[in-house]
């Protein structure tokens, strides 16, 4: 708090602001400062309010040692000046006797006698005040359950009593009842008791998050794993990083450990590392540490004790070392509680949790399931697995590698990998064999192979350097043809290197002139092609396989130029080069290059937009490969065919082709079929076929494969698509859990991933939070994104969109001044990069929200939003823009009608609705227009018949509309009008 309040009004305003903060040190420190400031006013009521806020901060900030001290001051104030406490303050005071009882129970240094003395104090105070004793018996039962003695009697004395005004909320009492049955071993009965809380029918500050954490294992034991999974995702989100819910976090970690989700458990542990330092409640810490130990013990038992783990601050931890530390601390806490209570209850309960065996071998909790192997340090990539065993002798291995390489056979990669191992090891002796050639040739071969692998991974600059080095060694070995091909490969690799200058000095790629960039890249590729031709023509007498490879480079250069420029004039030169390659390959019987030429032809036709020709070419190639081979080209050909079929709208056949491609690709792992891309195409096919769940699986698989290949940008793009699809499917908790997992990745946290992609992930998460009715969290994220996107000078349209959505959420929260500021920023960005429909929708919704929430008092502000929407609609009309949804003009007129109705301006409302009906026009066969027309009639009927009390006119209007809709076959659209007509008749 920068400046202490100078008046009581400022004090109360500061209390209100602090109340909106999440519980934690920031809120607690401010509450302490406000309590100190209140002392200076010398007035009891402001002091009482600040002390109540301070005790709440301590209670929900997990600082139980301080809560009773603050309450003692409140109690003294009550004893000294009882008349100062009005009914509300008095209610709060007596309510908080329970908070103190909870706080004292959680401190093992407080003697049991003192706990019982406090219970007597509570009973005496309640009796003296004439209050019902049910809350006292509730606390007495909780003390008995904590100690582990006489719980049955204490439960009956509490549960049999009628609730009173000071009883715990129904959700909390439901949880206590369920926990009693759970302790008795009756999972089914406990879950029946919990049902209204787990279903969201009862809730409070702590519920349903507390109940969910306890119900997870009973749900598993009773075979309700899907429900447990869903509740884990929702319940964890409601508990994470919250010091007052440390025990709940511990139980979520335990749930992960017992369902084969140890890797997720470690991820959640890292996300909640703050709890090791912030939880001041020994009882909550014991609960947390026991759950942590269950997880760590499971990870260590699976052989991963050396994995890093997030733990107590001040040092680095492994799973094994943290487990030892946690065990010692938790054992000590349990012993202290049992010594205080004179029982073994806490040690016994701890032992039961630690000895519990996994309940499921595997339960897929999120869209990003990971194993401990996934989070362990990545091993060196395995060498390609050949179809046949590799020769033992170096001479035979070299001969086999070169033979397969000439054929383009993917098993050549395994041979080269083995030769790289042999030559790198000490003591390698090169064969003295004229057929094998000198060692310098083998070194050139290995460099060329390394360059090829780098090129495939788009590391073009590295590849070019390796190709050049290989060319020099080939020349040393007297192999001029091989040297020419290596230099040609370097030329094409270098042409694909994207330099910063290509994007403009200091500019992001999005900000550069795309057309100029494409033209520049096309020029570079044209130059590369000319150089390839020069190298080719200057090397007569090339071996057929080398000549074919050079021609393939020439086709690729032409194809890349076509791709960069998008100019169809470049199609014919690509096809001409492909024909040259086909002729040479056919003349010399090079089956692999024949297939490559046809694949390039089909790809070129597809790139040019001639999909029917591309399909015919690809189908012919697939048939050729099925009969004559080579088989390793078939997965790639099927993949291309599937993409073309998908482009032609034949999703069923595309799905079959793509699926077969993936199945056959497993037989040729070294061939490098772009599996992530194929999974992405399969996802599209599944969406066209109405199989969204299958599409979601393909998207997540695509992301996982990209991640394993080190393509993190592509992986996060696929995850982003998966998150959006899960949100579209209504799988809100899945969406949030996935995004929460991604947003804590080190490269995201450290700012190494593309900031716009991260912003998209956060935007989807904010929308999911909104859909999940977490308005506070959603608004906070939108406000942060709007502030960041304001600096996107290269993309004002995106800022307009984000700022507009932010404004709507602020409007939902009733913050219309802030909403006005946000939407003004959106309008300013929209002026630079129009988003007509988005802005119109947001402005109309803001108007509706303000008029609905504030009635006549909000009418002026609501109309101002509509005036802005009118200007947006005018600009859209002038620009010839057509909305994808409802036409902007008719939607605006309808909103004028609704807003004026909310504000009590009924004549203006009816006039606006008449205008809307004129703009919509008569309903025809289109169901959408009929529904819009019917809604305008319905609202006009309500305004006219109910608010203006012109029931006859309204009945005539509505009745005629029902007949009109019925004659057009729009019975569903007519139903609300029929109900309104009946209502109007009843009111007559």
Beta strands, then each sheet from edge to edge (+ up, - down):
strand 1: 308-309
strand 2: 317-318
sheet 1: 1+ 2-
end
